[in-house]
Amino acid sequence: MWQAEREATTVVVVGAGPAGLTLANLLQRSGVDCVVLEARDRSYVEERQRAGILDHFAGRIFEEYGLADSVLAGAPHETLFEVRVDGVARFLDVPQLAGGRPGRLVPQQLLVRRLIGTFADGGGDLRFSASGVALHDIDGERPRVTYRDADGAEREIACSYVAGCDGFHGVSRRSIPDGVLTTYSFDHGIGWYTVLADAPPPRYPLFGISPLGYAAHFARGPRASRYYLQHRPGEDPRGWSDEHTFEQLRRRLGDEALAGGPVTDREIVEMRSFVAEPMAYGRLFLAGDAAHIITPMGAKGMNLALADAYALARAVTAAERDGDEGLLRGYSALCLRRTWDYQEFSRWFTEMVHDAGDDSASGPFRRRLARARLDRLWTSPKSAEWFADMMAGTALV
């Protein structure tokens, strides 16, 4: 028989990634109590390497809640965006084209560390190494969440709402009964290999397009770089030597003098998309990767997660402070509208930069179409402004 220590809060947040931690901080600033449960230990969560760009809309979330100084301090703004096609460089001033709305370069591990510190400094309740998390009565008025703490003790928390921010493989979405959700999946048929290295970062975010395939180079600190390389599906480029990896980068980026450095991390990036509808069931609300996965093109994955957290924080606050559950009822529709908008943009971007380079799969006709689409970013002001607007992030409506 379950002999748990029982307690209560308003919101149980399952998962301490960007979505869960942002939600917790926004609730804390709004005077709504919550408990955050995370299956991993603190060290793992703080060191997990992921996305590194906050769009302008995501940055405004932290400014609105008075968190910019603690969360975004020192994070440089985006400036120019460089694309090299067959070694020829072109530049876009994305912030200017978006009406003066720059994004920020914030590696996820830095964002997460700051969100953890800010939440803890405010007296937040964040529990790492919470195993066996299970959700109960999520379709009732008073859900319960059970788990085992780091010492193995059984715990139970009663709450008014559960925020499922525990990623694609987490327990939250799996707790929704069969037949409730409609899921959409798409495999883009592209292999991506990412490398983190102690090597000089580029002056600007850099994309390379050539018949050898796509490549990219991004800053991950003053002396570190993140690289991306297209590879054929079925290959495992993690076996490539450092020399071969940097030789491919030099050729695809059109820079024979590109400096190498010690590789500290190698990963395969899954180029797939996923959406679950609806993003709510009873008193359970999904956010971030628990509800949707998006390709890295356009850097919208983490930004979608933060937008979900913002929408959910506003909805819960309105329900608790004003007794108005209208935003809670509209949460799923609001977030899905944005999700599909960004999915379309990411797919458009993905097709453009990959079809414009290696045409072994897409063929020469699609290659010429993709290059025409790419060229419009410099020949059509309206096309460039639309692209910049999507990169900057659109407001919730």
N, C-alpha and C positions, 0 to 999 in steps of 0.2 A: 504494500500500500504506500502511496506517495505521502511522505511525511515532510512536506516542504515548509520552510520558513516563509510566511506570507507577508506581503507588503502591498502598497498601492501607490500609483502615480497617475498622471493624466495621460501621458504618451510613453509607450515603450518603443524605442527606436532600435530596430534589429539591424546591426551593421554599422561599422565605424569607418566607412569610406567617405569620399567627398560629399555624397548625398546625405548620409546619416549625420555626419559631423556638422555640415552646414545647417541642416534642419535643427539639430540640437542647439546650436548657437543662436539661431533666429528665435526659437521658442524661449530660450533663456532670456534673451533681450526683450521678449514680449511678456515675460512674467508667467509663462506656462511651464509647469514642472514636467520633467521627463527623465527617463533612465535609458542609457545607451548600452546595448549588449553587443559584444564583439567576440567572435569565436577565436580569433588569433590573439597572440600576445602583442603588447605595445610595440616592441621592437620590430616585429614583422610589419605591422601596419604603417609605422613611420618610415620604413625603408623601402616600401613597395614602389617600384619605378613605373610610372604611367605617363599620362598626358602632361603637357607643359604650357598650354595656352588658355588663358581666360579671355573670352570675348568681352566686348564692352558691356553688354547687358549683364553678364555674370559679375563683372566688377562693380556695377552699380548696385547690385544686391547688397554687397558688403558695405558700400557707402551709405545706403539707405538705413541700415541697421546700426550704424556707428562702429563698424568692425574694420574699416579700411586700414586704420593706423596699425592695428594688431595683426591683421591677416595679410595685407598687401604691401606693407612697408618695404621699400627698396626694390619692389618688383618693377623692372623696366617696362615701359610702354612699347608696343609694336611700332615699327616705323615702316620702312620700305619692305617690299616682298619681291624676291628675285626669282625669275624663271629663266633657265638656260635651255634653249632648244638647239640641239646639235652643237653645244658649246657657245652659242651666241646668247648674251645676257640681255634680258629685258626686265624693267622694274615697274612695280605698281605701288603707288602711295595709297594703300588701303585705308588708313585712318582719314586722310584728306578726302578721298572719294566717298567715304561714309559720313561726311559732314562733321569731321573732327571727332570721331568716336574710336579711339585706339583700344586695342586689347592689351593684355599684360602677359609677360612671360613668367609663369609661375610653375615650376615643376611640381607634380602632384605630391611628392613626398614632403616638399617644403610647405605646401598648402595644408596638408594633413597635420603636420607637426604643429603648425600655428593654430589650426582649429582646435586641436587637442589641448594645447596650452591655454588658449583663450577660454575654452569651456571649463577647464579645470580651475583656472584663476577665478572664474565667476561662481565657483562652488558646484559645478556640474557633476553629475553622477555617471561616470563612464566605467564600465566593467569589462575588462579584457578576459580572455581565456574562458568565456562562457560557453560551455559545451552542451550538446543535446537540447538546444533550444526547440521548443514546441509551442505552437499557437493553439489556443482553445477558445471556443465560443465567439469566434470572430464575427459571426452573423447575429450576435446578441447585443444587448446594451452594455454589457460589462465583460469584455474579453479578458483572458488570462494568458500569461506567458510563463512557461516553466523552463528551468534550465539548471545546470550544475555549475557552481562557481569554481574558481581556480583551486579551491581546497577540496573540491568534490562534494560540497554540501548542496542539497536540493533546495531550490528557491522557487517561489511563485510570486508573480506580480500581477495584481489586478489593475486594469486601466480603462480609460475611455476610448483610446485609439491605439492601433498598432501601425507603425510606419515600417514597411518592408523595404529596407535599404541594403539588403545583404547579397546583392549581385545575382547573376544569371543562375548560379548553382545553389543559391540559398534556399532556406526552408520557407520563406514567405510566399512566393508564388506557388510553390508546391502544396501549400496549405489550403488553397482555393479548390473547392470541389470540382471534380470532372464535369465537363460540359458547360462550365461558366465562362471560361476564357476562349477566345479565338486567337490563335497565334499565327504569325506570318514570319516565314524564314526565307532568306535568299543568300545563296553562296555566289560571290562575285567571280569565282573561278580564277583568282589571282593569288599568287604567293608573295608574301612580304616577309622580309628578314630585317630585324632591327638590331643594331649594335650600339652599345654605350661605350665610349672610350675617353680616356684622359688625353684629349687632343684639342687644339685651339678651335673655338666655336666660330661660325661664320659671322660676318658683319650683319647680315640680314638673313631671315629664314630663306632657305634656298631649295628650289626644286630643279632637278635635272631630267630632261626628256631626250632620249636618243634611241636609235634602233636596238641598242643593247638592253633597253629597258629603263624603267623609272628609278630614280634615286632622289634622296632628300637629305639635307643637313641642317640640324637645328641646334641652337645653344641649349645647354643644360647646366649653366653655371659659367663662371669666368674662365675655367680651364677644362671644361668637359663638353662633349658633343654627343648628340644622338643622331644616328644615321639610319636611313631606310633604303632597302634594296629590293627591287622586284626580283622574284625567282619563279621558275616553272613549278607549278603544283606537282607534288610527288617528290621533289628534291628536298634534301635537308641541308641547307647552306650553313647550318651551325658547325659543320665539319670543314668549312672553308678556313684556310689559314688566314692570319691577320694580313699577310702580304697580299693574298689574292683578294680579300675583302676590300682593302684600300686601293688596289689596282682597279677593281671594278668601279669604285667610287670616283677615282680620278678620271676614268674614261667617260663615265656617264655624266659627271658634273662638269666635264670640260675643263679640268684643272689639273694639269700634270704636276703642279707643285703642291698639291693638297698634302698637308702634313698628317702623318699617322700618329699613333700613340697606343699605349697599352689598352687592350679591350677588357672591360670589366664586366660586361653583361652581353649575352646573346639570346635572342628570343625569336620565335616564329609568331607573327601577328595573324590572327584569323581574320580574313577579309570577308566577313559575313554580316548580315543584318537580321535583326529579330525585333518583332513588336508583339506585345500581348495586349489584348483589349478585352474588357475594360481594365483600367489601372486601379480599380477599387472593388472590394467585395465586403459588404457589411461595414465593420469598423476597421478593416485592414486596407491600407493605402500603399500601393507600390510606388517606388521612386528609383530613378537611376537604372542601373543594369538589371535590376530585378524585373523591370518592365520592358526595357528596350536595349538592344545592342546596335551600334552604328560603326561603320568603318572609320578609320582615323582621318580620312580626307576631309578637310575643313575643320578638324579639331572640335567636333561638336559633342563627343561622348560625355566628357566631364561637364561641359556647359549645359547639356540637357539635364544631367543629374542635378546641377545646382538650380536650374529653373524649376524642376519638380519640387525640390526642397523649399524654394521660395513660395511656390503656389500652395504647397501643403501647410507651411507655417502660417501663411495669411488665412487659410481656410480654418485651421484649428483655432487660431487666435480669435477669429470672428465668432466661431461657435462657442468658445469658452467665455469670452469677454462680453459678447453682445447677444448670445443666444441665437445667432443667425447661422443656420447650417446650409445656406444657399451655396456658398463657395465650396463646401465639402461635396455637395451633390454635383457640382459642376467641375470638380477637380479632374476627373478622368478625361472628360471631353476637352477641357482646356489644354491639358498636357499632351494629349494625343494629337491635337491639331498642330501643335508645335513640333512634336516628334515626327510626324509624317512630312512636314515641311522641310525639316532638316534631313530626313532620310532621302528625300528627293534631291536636295542640294548635294549631299554627300555622294550619291550615285552619279549625278551629273558630273561632278568634279572627278570622281574616280575614272569614269569612262574617258573623259577628256584627256587626262594626263597619261593614262596607260595606252589607249588606242592611238594617241599621237606619237608614241614611241615604237615599241616592239609590235609589229603587225603580224607576227607569226600565227597568232590565234584569230585576231579580228579581221585581217586582210587589208589590202592597200586602199580599198574604197573607204572603209571606216577610218583608216588612218588619215586620209585627206579630209574627211568630215571633221575629225577631232582637231586637226590643225587649223581648220577654218574657224571652229568654235573658239579655240585658244586665241587665235589672232584677233577676234572681235574684242577681247579684253583691252587691246591697245588701239583699235581702230573705231570702236563704237563707244562713245562716252556713256550712253545709257546701259550698255552691257557691263562696262566696268563699274558703274555705280551700283547696279544690282548685285554684282559679285561682292563688292565691298560691303554692301548693306547686309548680306547674308553672313559674311565673315564677322561683322561687328555684332551680330545678334539682334534678333527682333524682340520687341517688348511683348509681354503677355497681354492678350486682349480678350 
